[in-house]
Amino acid sequence: MPKEPVTRNDVAQYAGVSTAVVSYVVNEGPRKVAPETRERVLDAIRVLGYRPNATARALRMGTTRTFGLITPDGGNPLFAELAKAIDREAAARGYVVLQTSADGDPETEHAKIAELVARQVSGLLLVAPTADPALADVEVPVIAINRVLPTVSSVRPAYREGARLGVEHLISHGRRSIGLVIGGAGHPERELGWREALATAGLPEGPVARAAFSREGGYRAAQVLLHSEPTAIFASSDLQAIGVLRALHEAGRKVPEDVAVVAFDGTPETEYTWPPLTVVRQPVEQLAREAVRRLIEGEDAVDALTVPTELILRRSCGC
């Protein structure tokens, strides 16, 4: 038997408010709603899976209530998880998301931005955009995620602090030669966190291998690092860490007995590697929630919000 659709009355009853208050939250007016009440209504919408009549509302308000989302790599589990979280947050506020990928290429990114603007999206979410996205002629709100841009508001994880936390944990296990697998020169903060942790502990910097944010990149980088005999490796992404694990296995190095491993990102697949990976977890849900909120509600000034990361302990570090 088909499931009955969730109604505005259902949301009102779940949140303990009137249907008028639900309407004010969904339509962002005409009356203001207290922040605590607003969050209760949005939580009810998320839990119940309420979907407002988007067509009627768009005609009434003169907006498409559609966001454009551009990620650098749709196949990366981190960006896939982030896109899913953004879609949930947007849906809870009555928006739909058009997602596409730019593959980290500036020309592709420029073309995708122009295409989404031509489709009259209500706003743009750029995940890890290139250094100079084409925004001069963009008249809709833009939020950058995971990278700071000089002209738009942005939200991002605490890369430097998170990396330092992960390396400090390896040091707490008695590891003294800690190698680094890191992406290109455009991602310096994780490297800075690694350096700071070693310097604070009075340890020399271990070997560094620069590679793509991919399984193959991590695999090739680990093969290089093994010539220096590190006792631990900090990988700047989960995908790199998975490649590192394979390289260590092929070289006959046990994890964590011979080489401990910690990764940055914390996507769900790190729970299912062998051994399970200790990770610095990106605050995906918070990033999505704050990005959507800023896009809808606007910001008084261009600023960058940094959200703390979380260290999740599993077997690969020696815990």
N, C-alpha and C positions, 0 to 999 in steps of 0.2 A: 504494500500500500504506500503511495507516495507520501513523503513527509510534508506536513503543512508548512508554508512559508512563514518565517518569523515576521511579526508585525511590529509597528511602532508601539502598540500597547504592551507587547511582550517586553520590549526594551525598557519601557517606563516602569513596568512592574518589577523587573529584575533590579533596576537601579534605584527604585524607591522614589521616583519623581513623576511629574505629570507628563502627558504626551506633548504638551506645549514646550516643556523644557527639552525633551528629546528633539523636537523640531528646531529649537533655537541652536542646539549643538550641531545638528546635522547641516543646517542651512547657514550656520555662523551668523545668526541674527534672526530677527531684528533686535532682540534684547540680549544683553550680556548675561553669561552664566558664570557663577563662582567657579574658580579653578578646581576645587575639590569635587563639586557636583559634575563639572564637565568630565573629569577623569572617570567618575563612576559611570556616566553614560557611555563614554568611549569604551570602557572595560566591558560593559554589558553588550555593546555592539560587537566587540571582538569575540566574546564568549558565545553569544547566541548566533553569530554569523548573519546579522541583520544586513540586508542590502536595500538601501533606499531606492526609490524610482529615479534613476539618474537622468533619464530623458526629460521627465517633467521638470525636474529641478534645474537642469541646464537651460531649458526654455525660459523658465521663470527668472533665473539669475543672470542669463546672458554669458555663461561660461561653459566650457567643455568639461570642466572638472576632471581633466586628464593630465597626468604627469608624464614627461619623457624621462627615461632612465638610461644612461649610457655607462656601461662598464667596460674595462679594458680587456676582459677575457671572460666570455660567458661560460666557458668550460671549467674555470677555476672554482673549486668547491666553496672557497671563501666568498667569492662574488655571487655565486648562486645562492648561498645561504643569506647573504645580505639583501639580494634582490627579493627573495621570498619574504623576508622580514619587512622590507619597504612596502611590498604589495599588501601585506596584512595591515600595516599601519594606515596606508592610504585608503584601503577599502573600509576600514573602521570609520573614516571621516568622509566617506562617500565619494572617493576618487578612484579612478582606474589608472593603471600604469602601463605605458608602452615601453617595453624594454628592448634595447639593442646593444651591440658591442662594437667597440672601435679598434680592438686589437692593439691598443697603445700607439696607434699611428695618427699623427696630427692631422693629416689630410682626410683620413677616414672620419676622425672625430669632428672636424669642421663640417664635413658633408652631413653627418648624422645630426648634428646640432641644427643645421639649416633645414633638414627634412622634418625634424620634430617641430620646429617653430612654424614651418609652413602648415603643419597639421593642426595648428592653433592649440597646442598644449597650454595648460594653465601655469606650468612651471617646469624647470629642468633640474634633475639630480645627476650630478657628474661624479662617478666613483673613480678615484685615483686618476683625475684628468691629466692630460699632458700639461707641460709648463705654460703653454700659451694657447688655451682654447679660444675659438673665435666667438667672443661674447660682445663685441662692440655694438652690434646691431640687434642684440637680443633684448627685447622689451618685457619679457616675462621674468619672474623671480628665478634665481639660480642658487642652488646650494651645492658646494663641493664636499665630498665625503672622502676621508683618508688622505687628503692633501690640502694644504693651504694655498689659496689664490688671493692676489692682492685686491681684487675688485668685488668679491662676493663673500657672503658668510660661509663658514665651513665648520664641519664636525669631524673629529678624528680620534683615534685611540692614542694613548700615551706611549708612543713607540719607544722613545728613549728610556723612559722609566721602566717600561715592561721588559725591554731587553736587559737592562741592568739587573732587574729582579731575577730573570731566568739564569743569567750568568752567576749571580751571587749564590743561587741555589746549587749550581754545579760546584762552586768553590766550597760550599758548606759540606759537600761530600768528599772533600779532600783532593779534588781535581786541580792540578797545577799547570797543565798545558792544555789550554782551551782554544781550539780552532774555531774559525768563523766561516760559515758559508753565507754569503751575502749577495743581494742583487746588485744591479748596476750603480753607477755613481749618483743617480737621482734619488737614492733611498738611504741617506746618511745617518738617520737618527738611531736605527737599530745598531749600526756599527759604533756610534758614539756611546750608546749604553753598554755595549760589550767592553769598549776601551775603559770606560769609567769604572766598571766593576773590577776589572783586573788591576787598574791603577790604585784603587782604594785598598785592595788586598795586598798591594806590594808585589804583584805578579807581573812577569814579562808578558807582552802581547804574544799570543799564539799565532799560528799560521793562518793566513786569510786566502780564501778562494772565492773569486767573483763568478757568478753564474746566473743564468736565467731563473726566474721564479717558476721552476717546473721540476718534475720528477727527474728528467734527464739531466737538468742543470745540477741538481743536488748530487746525482750519481757521479757525474764527471768531476764535480768539485771535491767530493770525498776521496776519489781516487788520487787527486793531487795532494790533498791534506795528509793522506796516510803516509806519504814519504817523510813527513815530519814527526810521525809517531805521537799524535795528540792523545791525551787521556780523556778528552771530552770534545764534543762539537756542538756549537750553538748554530742552528739553521734559521735563517730569517724568514722562512715560510714553511708551512706544513708539507707542501709538495716537494720542496727541496729535501726536507727531512726524510721523506719516504724514499727518495733516491739515495740518500745517505745510508739508510738502513740496508738497502740492497747491496751497496758497495762494501759495507762493513761485513755483511754475511759472506759475500763472495771472497773477501780477503781473509776469512777465517777469524775475524775479530768478534768476540762476544759482546753483546750489549745487555746490561751496562758494565759487565765485569771488566772488559778491556777498554771500552770506549763508551762513555755516557753520552746521551743525546737529549737536547732540549730544542723544541721548535717554537716559532712564533706564528700564531693565527688561531689555532685551537678549533679547527673544523671537526665535525663529528667523525670523519674517517680516521682520525688519529687514535680513537678508542679501539680500532680494530686492526692496527698494525701489530707486528710482533717483534719485540715487546710493545705494549701500548705506549704511546709517546707522552712524555711530560711536555706540557705546552704552556705558553703565555697566551691566554685566550683573549681575542679581540671582543669588545663589548658590542656584538652585532645588534642585539635587540635595542640597546640604548642609542646606538648610532642611527638606526632606522627611525626610531621614535622621535629623536631630536631633529633629525633632518626633515622629516615630514612636518613636524610642528613648526619649524622655522619657515618652511616653504609656504605653509598655509597662513600662519599668523604674522609673518614678517619680522624683521629685526630693525631696530632703530639705527644700528651702525654695522658696518662690515667688521666681523670679529671671528675669531677661531675658538671653538669650544673643544677642549681636550678631555676625553673620557678615560678613566682608569681602566687598566687591564687586570686580568686575574691569572695567577699561577695555579695550574691544575696538575697535581702530582700523580704520576703513574710509574711504571717500572723502568722506563728507558733511562732515567737519571740515577737509578740505584735505590729509590724509595721502595 
